[in-house]
Amino acid sequence: MADVVSAETRSRMMSGIRGKNTKPELLLRKLLHARGFRYRLHTRLPGKPDLVFPKHRAVIFVHGCFWHRHECQIFKWPSTRSEFWRTKINGNADRDQRNVAVLLKDGWRIGIVWECSLRGKDEVRIADRCARWLSSGNKRLEI
């Protein structure tokens, strides 16, 4: 099936998709900062975690459900260029797993917060869970 917009329009639309400072990431940063947590942004660690908490030896990734293949109500496989998108999205998910394995091996604690969890009225509860996890000794968190 052909694209419904021109190649130039599609290119402009895709270039507007950010990899850093997304709305879910900014929301979580604001909520954690208000709870007294200080962090570094987008460091050169494997996978370039969105939030790095050196004091707690922890990182948090804020993953978009589409780009990182989260099986939730937001994720849907595209119907056009399905081969391209399956390769792209599966590659992202595989790379995520490799980066998490390297970080765990290096002694980092890993938190993953999915975009869908930050939609709606649960934002404060999600930030509270992240704060409790950062203060605990648990290795993994996934929300």
N, C-alpha and C positions, 0 to 999 in steps of 0.2 A: 504494500500500500504506500502511495506517495505521501510525502510530508504535506501538511496543510498550509505551511508558510514557506516563503522562499528561503534559499540557502543563506542569503545575507541576513534575513530576519532571524533565522534559527541561530546563526553564529552570534548575533548580537544578544539574543536571549540567553544562550549558554554562557557567554562571557560575563553575564551579570550574576552568575551563581558563585557565591563566595566560598572559599575554603577556610577562611579565618574570620573571626569576629561575626559569626552568624547570630541570629536572634536568640536561639536556644542557648548558645554559649555565653552571650552577653548577660542573659537573664541569670544563669547559674553563677557566673562570676559576681554579679551584683549581690545575689543572695548570700553567697559564701563570704564575701568581703564584709557584709553587714554583720556576720556572725564572728568576725575577728580573724578569719583565715587570710593569710597573705600568700601569694603565689607568683610564679613566673609564667610567662606566656610563650607558647610556641617555641620551645627550646629545641636544640638539635639532637635530642634523644630519638631513638628509633620510633618511627610513626609520628613524630612531632606532636606530642600530646598537647591538648588545648590548655590544660592547667597543670602546672608542676609545683608540688609542695615539697621543697627540699627538706624542710624541718621534719616532715612526717615521712619522708622517703616514699612519696606517693604521687601518682599522676592520675588525671582524669581526662578521658576522651569524651567529647560530646559528639556522638555519631548521628548523622542524618539517616533516617530509616531507609530511604531509597538508595542512597549511595553505598551503604554498608550492609544491605540485605537483611534488614530486620523483619522477621515474620510477624508483622502486626497489621492493623487496619490501614496504615498509611502506605505500606509497600505494595506495589503492583508491578508485575513484569510488563515492560512496554510491549505494545502489540506490533509496532513497526521496528524494523532492523533488529529483530529479536536476537539473532546470532551475535551481533556487535554488543548489545546490551548485556547479554548473558556472560560473555567473555569479560566485559568491563567490570560488571558488578561482582561476579565471582572472583575476579582478580583482586578487587578491593578487599573482599572478605578474607581471601587467602593471605594477603599482605598484612591485614589486621592481626590475624592469628600468629604469623611469624613475628611481628613486632612485639606482641604481648609476650610471646615465649622468650624473646631476647631480654625484654625489660624485667621479667620475673627472674630470669637467670642472673641478671645484674643486681638483684636485690630490691627492685622497685615493687611497690604495691600498685595494683591496677584497678581503676574504677572506670566503668563505662556507663554513661548516661545517654539513653536514647531520646531522640527528638520527641517521640510520641509521649514520653513520660512528662515532658515539660509543657505539654499543651493542656489547657484547662485550669482547674482550681487546685491541683495538687502540687504546684510549684514549691510552696513553702514546705510541705511534707517531704518532697524530694531533697530539698536543700538540707533539711534536718537529718535525713538519712545519710547524706554525704558527709555532713559534719560529724555525726556519730562514727561513721566509718573511718574518717581521717583521724579521729582521736583513739580509735581502737587499734589493735594490732593485726586485724584481718587482712589477708593478702588480696582478696578480690571483692569487688562490688559490681553488680550489674543491676541497673534500674531501667 
